[in-house]
Amino acid sequence: MKPSPSWASDSTAGGTTAIDQRVLRQCLGLASSFLLTDTTINPLTGADTWYIGFSRLVDIVVALHARDELELDTVNTASSACSECWMVAGSWRSLLDCRNKVKEVATKLRRILDPNNRTYRGYIVIQLEFSVSCKYTPFPRGCRLCALMKLVWNRICQSPRVSQPLLRIIHVISCFMQTSYSHCYM
């Protein structure tokens, strides 16, 4: 008998292997980073390999829902991943075609939500925040990274709750920008 993979926990009562949703959430959280790295490393097929991976992760989320094992945190993480990928895909012209792929993945995720598309089993879900008609318009001056940071900062200012991990990420990016992009002004 083969040992279980590290992402699978012990068997459940039904004899199937339970998936460690903490690991699944970590993978979903990296989706926007992999969108950038996959398309940068391999411009010809990077978007396709990223889409296959992201789509399969959301397929696991849907399967967990069907097995009645899906945790709210996992739904929120998947929803956030879709929103982040949408924003990243709109931030670079070479990635604009990826928005259709993000929309396909988000459509799978929306099917498991309650009929109001705002809750999952009665609990509020982080909204899939994007619109097909939304076009990213870079700021007339400065680099795209500065424009992206302004967008993130404005979003945080509008948010009633700001998570500590998000603030740490913004701090790291801001420090990077101060050293690498000293010519740009926020």
N, C-alpha and C positions, 0 to 999 in steps of 0.2 A: 504494500500500500504506500502510495506517494505521500510525503508530508504536504500539508496545506501551504499555499503561497503566503508570503508575509502580509499581504493585503486582505487575506481571508481569516476570519476568526473561527472558533470551534463550530462544530455542526449544531444546527438548531434542532428542535424537537421533530420536525418533519424529515430530518435526514439530509437536508440541503446545507450548504456552507453559507454562513452569514458573511456579508461583505463589511469590512471595516470602513464605515462611512467617514471617519476622520481622515483616512488616507484618500478617499474619494474626494472629499472637500479640498484637500491640499492640491490634488491634481486639477480640479476644476478652477481653483484659484490661480493656477499657473497658465491658464488657457490664453490670456491676452499676451503674456510674455512669450509663449511659444508661437503665437501668431507672428510676432515680430522676428523672433530668431529663425523660425522655419522658413519664412519668406526671404530673410536676409541671406541665410546660408545657401538656400537653393531657390533662386527666383523663379525657375521654371515649374517646379512641382511642390514647392514649399507650402503654398496655400492649400493644395489638395491634401498633403499629408497632415497638415494642421487640422483641416476640416474633418478628416476621417477620425483622428484622435478625439477631437472635441465632440463630434457627433456620437461616437461610441461611449464616451463618458456620460452623455445625457441619456443614451439608451440604457445604461446601467441605472440611472436615476429613475427612468420610467419603469424598468423591471422591478426595482425596489418598491415603487408605488404599487405595482400589480401584486407584489408579494405582501403588501401591507406592512413593510418594514422601513419605509422612508421617513427620515427624520426631518423636522422643519429646518434645522440648520443647513442640511444638505440642499433643500429646495432653495433657500435664501442664497447659498453660495453659488448654485447653478444659475440663478437669476442674475446675481451680481456679475458672474463671469460673462454672461451674454451681454450685459450692458457695457462692461469694460471692453469686450472685443468689438462691440459696435463703435465705441468711441475711438479705439485704436485704429480700426479699419477706416474710419473717416478722417483720421489725422494725417494720413499719407496717401497721396494720389494713387500710388502703385497698389494700395490695398483696398481701394474702393469696391472692387468686385467681391471682396470677402464679406461685404455687408449682406449680400444675398444669402451667403452661407450661414452667417450668424442668424439671419431671419429664419432660415430653415430649422436650425437647431432650437431657436427660441419657440418656434411653433410646436415642436415636440413637447417642450416644457410646459407651454400654455395648456396643452390638452389635459394635463393632470391637475390643473388648478380647479378651484370651485367655479361654478357658472359665472360668478361676478368677475373672474380673472384677477382678483386682488387678494384672495385668501387661498390657503391650502388647508383643508379640513377645519375651516373656521378660524385659522390663525392668519394674521396679516403677513404677506410675503413681500420682500423687497421687490419693488416693481421692475418689470422689464421696461426700462426707460429708453426707448428709441422710436423713431418714426421713419417710415420709408421716405417721406418727403424732406426729411432733415438732411441738409447738405452742410458739410464742414466748410466754413469760410475762414481761411487763415487770416491772422491779423496782418494789416498792410505792412507793418515793420516788425523786425525781430525774427528770431528763428521759430520753427514750428514747435520745438520743445517749450519755449517760453509761452507760446499760445496755448499749448496743452496744459501747462502749469496754471495759467490764468483761468482756464476753464475748470480745472479741478479745484482751485482755490475758491472761485465763485460758487461752485457747487457745495463746498464745505460750509461756506458762510450762510447758505440757504438752509442747510440741514439742521434740524433741531437736536440731533444727537451725532456727535463725531466720535468715532471709535479711536482708541489709542493706537492700534496698529496702523490705521490710515494716517494719523498724524506723524508717526515714525517714518512711514514711507515718504510723505511729503517733505519731512525734514531732510532725509537722505538725498532726495532728488534736488532739493533746494541747495544743499551743500555742494552737490556735484555741479549744479549749474553755476554756482558762484566761482568754482575753480575752473571749469571747462568753458563756460559761456559768459565770461566776464564782459564781453562786448554787448550783451543783451540786457535790457532793463525790464524788470517786471513792474 
